[in-house]
């Protein structure tokens, strides 16, 4: 992407990203990541995908060993290049080969900057900016390890939540701007509310900070958060709790709606998504994938013979893409019917990457990078000339 396109796109932080094109920015607010970044093809504004899988039948076309069963979901760094965080360091897949970069263990999904550089946050608390030649250009240290995706602001500064309850902001040169300690729980991925407010959930509290790191408000949610916050166009924060409630919070200060989903969510790896009509999508292990109206009324539910552990998103064509505990991708129609179900060979590690060609790349706990594309069509039968 040219520098001119990146600079022209910097103002897109407040804009709706109804359809992202190469060189434009989108706002990630799902899949445990929240970032202004180059078009990544993963869940973005309110859990939407600006791309959709092809409607053709799918098949697994490539399996690449990556030596790690605990890898982040891949990120399309450049066309034909994927970046993956693993316990062995950053892996870069390009030209059919995997290259390891000595970063230290990476538990947080990497994020692409508007400049085309890659941000990697490590288990040891290192924050690295890596160029396309795989050289480390800049480095900073947080106070502790980082397991959640960083938030990248429009000015190129980076906000990370570390495992010691610290929220740290670094400027574009990775000089520290602030380091603020939260009082409760392990923070999930931060998100941006408006142009100048950072929201983050930790334990049972929702915090709002300004860009200098001052805590402006702290709201008791009543129970532990299970999802990172979503922020809608009106500035309302939406999140799910482990007890099975969707909370809608006005101005990050007042709960204005509580929606019961009918089952517990159990952990902090839930993905909450909202469609353009305000309805929600959520995977509940005991109930399946749920579609819930904005007023809390159930719309539909979908189940298979295995629970859904959490990763899902709503595609541009309003289909829902989810993954069950038998290691299958499940594509649901806008009304909840199962349209496609495909075995991946292992549980996915976070929501996969849909690349610009409409195919999907996932990492699984089988230690593989899996490429899913339309099923090859059988070759036409040869035409045999009639015997004279």
C-alpha positions, 0 to 999 in steps of 0.5 A: 500500500502506498504511503499516500493511500495510508495517509489519506485513510487516517481520518477513517477512524470515525467513519463507517467501514461498510466495505473496506478496500485495499488501502483503507482503514477499518476498525477491529472490534472483535476477535479479542482485538481492536484496532485501526489498521489496514484492511485485514479481512478479519472481524472488524467494526462490531464483529462484521466482516467486510469480506465474505467467503465464496458461496461455492462449496468449500474444501481444504486445499492446503495444510502447512505444519507450523510446529505450534499447537497454540498459535494466534489466528493469522493476519494477512500482512501483505498480499500473499503474506500471513503473520502468526504469533506462536510460542516459538515467536512470530511466523511469517508464511509467504511464497509457500514457506514459513519463516520464523522471526526471533521475537520471543513467544507471541500470544496476542494476534499481530496487527498491521499498521497503516504504514504497512509495518507489523505490530507484535506484542509478546508474552515477555512484554515486548512491543515490536514494530517489524518491517516487510523485510522482517527487521525489527524497526522499533521496540518498547517494553510494557510492564508485563506480558501481553496476551491480548491484541493491541489497539492502534490509534489514528496517530500511529500510537499503540495501546496495550493491556498487559497481564499485570492490570496495566494499560500502556500507550506508546506513541508512534516512535514507541515512547511511553505516553502513559501507564495506568494501573486498573484495580480489578481483573485481567484486562481484555482488549481495549477499544476506542470510543469516539476519537479520544476515549479508550474503553477496556473491561477487566474483571467485573468493571468497565473503565474509560480512559482519556488519551493521557491515561486518566481514568474518567469512569469505572463502572461495576458490571455486577459480574465478570466480563466474557467479551471485549467491548464493542462500541457502536456509532452512538458511543454505546458499549456492548459486552457479554458477561460470563453469567450469560447477559449482554449489557448495553452501557451508555457513555461507558457509565450507565447500564441501559439494557440487560439481555439474557441469552439463556445460558452461561458463557464460562470464559473470557474468549467469547466473541459478541457481534452485532449486525447492521440492524442491531441484532446480536450473534453469540455462541453459547456452549450449551445452546449453540449459535444464537441470533438475538434481536436488539430488544432481547427477543430470540431470532434463531438458534443453530446447533450441530452435534458439538458445542460452539466454543466462541469464535464467530463473525457476521459476513458482508452478506449477513451470513454467520461464520462460526466454528464448533468443537469438532474442528468444523467451520459452519456457515449459517444463512441470514435466517440461521440454516446451516449452508456449509460445514467443513472439517478443518482437522482441529479447533481454530485458534481465534477467528481465521483470516479471510483474504482478498481472494475470498478464501480462508486461512486458519490455525488449528490446535493440530499445529497446522495453518489450513487454507480453505477455498472453493472445492476444485471442480472435476475436470471435464471428461475428454471428448472422444471423436466418434469412430468413423 
